């Protein structure tokens, strides 16, 4: 039986985790587009690592 979470679940969890930090960064004055691009990169990187492990 495969114990890996579904890809959609991984994307949601990774996006939420990165989104919390992004919200803080925007509140501190970071450009929202820069914060969004960092969030997307972080979420995709986390999912890629999750697929390998």
Backbone as CSV, one residue per row, in Angstrom:
resi,resn,N_x,N_y,N_z,CA_x,CA_y,CA_z,C_x,C_y,C_z
1,UNK,0.839,-1.190,0.000,0.000,0.000,0.000,0.879,1.246,0.000
2,UNK,0.538,2.196,-0.850,1.328,3.418,-0.985,0.955,4.409,0.108
3,UNK,1.944,4.866,0.877,1.700,5.766,2.004,1.946,7.234,1.659
4,UNK,2.327,7.543,0.413,2.585,8.935,0.037,1.281,9.712,-0.072
5,UNK,1.282,10.950,0.415,0.086,11.776,0.236,-0.104,12.127,-1.238
6,UNK,-1.296,12.425,-1.621,-1.581,12.813,-3.001,-0.861,14.114,-3.344
7,UNK,-0.599,14.282,-4.622,0.108,15.477,-5.085,-0.655,16.748,-4.716
8,UNK,-1.968,16.721,-4.851,-2.772,17.897,-4.507,-2.638,18.235,-3.030
9,UNK,-2.629,17.224,-2.176,-2.477,17.445,-0.737,-1.117,18.059,-0.430
10,UNK,-0.080,17.557,-1.078,1.252,18.112,-0.872,1.309,19.570,-1.305
11,UNK,0.699,19.894,-2.433,0.699,21.285,-2.912,-0.032,22.203,-1.942
12,UNK,-1.151,21.746,-1.425,-1.929,22.572,-0.496,-1.153,22.828,0.789
13,UNK,-0.581,21.789,1.356,0.159,21.936,2.615,1.393,22.813,2.413
14,UNK,2.120,22.581,1.328,3.321,23.381,1.061,2.952,24.840,0.798
15,UNK,1.879,25.063,0.062,1.440,26.434,-0.214,1.001,27.172,1.035
16,UNK,0.291,26.478,1.914,-0.137,27.104,3.172,1.058,27.453,4.050
17,UNK,2.000,26.539,4.137,3.196,26.805,4.946,3.996,27.980,4.421
18,UNK,4.191,28.013,3.114,4.938,29.127,2.520,4.122,30.412,2.583
19,UNK,2.806,30.299,2.492,1.942,31.478,2.529,1.981,32.216,3.852
20,UNK,2.173,31.487,4.934,2.261,32.127,6.255,3.473,33.053,6.306
21,UNK,4.594,32.555,5.853,5.817,33.362,5.847,5.690,34.516,4.863
22,UNK,5.047,34.262,3.727,4.845,35.313,2.727,4.001,36.446,3.290
23,UNK,2.955,36.099,4.014,2.103,37.117,4.619,2.896,37.994,5.579
24,UNK,3.750,37.375,6.348,4.595,38.137,7.274,5.543,39.056,6.504
25,UNK,6.141,38.541,5.428,7.083,39.346,4.649,6.386,40.544,4.014
26,UNK,5.180,40.346,3.504,4.438,41.458,2.898,4.070,42.482,3.972
27,UNK,3.714,41.999,5.147,3.385,42.914,6.242,4.595,43.756,6.640
28,UNK,5.800,43.212,6.432,7.015,43.948,6.760,7.476,44.868,5.635
29,UNK,6.748,44.857,4.497,7.060,45.789,3.422,7.633,45.182,2.162
30,UNK,7.696,43.885,2.051,8.227,43.266,0.838,7.208,43.400,-0.294
31,UNK,7.706,43.496,-1.508,6.860,43.572,-2.689,5.995,42.307,-2.772
32,UNK,4.674,42.443,-2.908,3.802,41.264,-2.957,4.109,40.306,-4.112
33,UNK,4.516,40.829,-5.265,4.849,39.946,-6.388,6.101,39.133,-6.102
34,UNK,7.073,39.736,-5.460,8.275,39.009,-5.067,7.927,37.938,-4.044
35,UNK,7.102,38.290,-3.091,6.693,37.328,-2.067,5.922,36.167,-2.686
36,UNK,5.058,36.459,-3.656,4.284,35.408,-4.309,5.182,34.475,-5.107
37,UNK,6.176,35.030,-5.783,7.086,34.175,-6.552,7.915,33.290,-5.626
38,UNK,8.321,33.810,-4.489,9.058,33.002,-3.511,8.159,31.897,-2.961
39,UNK,6.890,32.218,-2.714,5.942,31.225,-2.222,5.756,30.098,-3.226
40,UNK,5.560,30.448,-4.486,5.375,29.427,-5.516,6.607,28.543,-5.646
41,UNK,7.784,29.157,-5.653,9.012,28.381,-5.751,9.164,27.448,-4.555
42,UNK,8.890,27.951,-3.372,9.022,27.143,-2.161,8.051,25.972,-2.157
43,UNK,6.821,26.228,-2.554,5.814,25.165,-2.584,6.191,24.091,-3.600
44,UNK,6.623,24.502,-4.773,7.013,23.522,-5.794,8.246,22.732,-5.369
45,UNK,9.205,23.396,-4.765,10.401,22.696,-4.293,10.049,21.687,-3.208
46,UNK,9.156,22.054,-2.298,8.749,21.132,-1.234,8.044,19.913,-1.803
47,UNK,7.197,20.110,-2.802,6.495,18.978,-3.415,7.475,18.084,-4.164
48,UNK,8.426,18.672,-4.862,9.416,17.873,-5.595,10.218,17.025,-4.623
49,UNK,10.650,17.608,-3.523,11.394,16.842,-2.508,10.506,15.751,-1.912
50,UNK,9.245,16.081,-1.664,8.313,15.113,-1.122,8.077,13.943,-2.044
51,UNK,8.113,14.176,-3.340,7.927,13.094,-4.312,9.143,12.173,-4.353
52,UNK,10.320,12.732,-4.151,11.547,11.939,-4.184,11.679,11.094,-2.923
53,UNK,11.338,11.691,-1.786,11.455,10.960,-0.517,10.280,10.068,-0.404
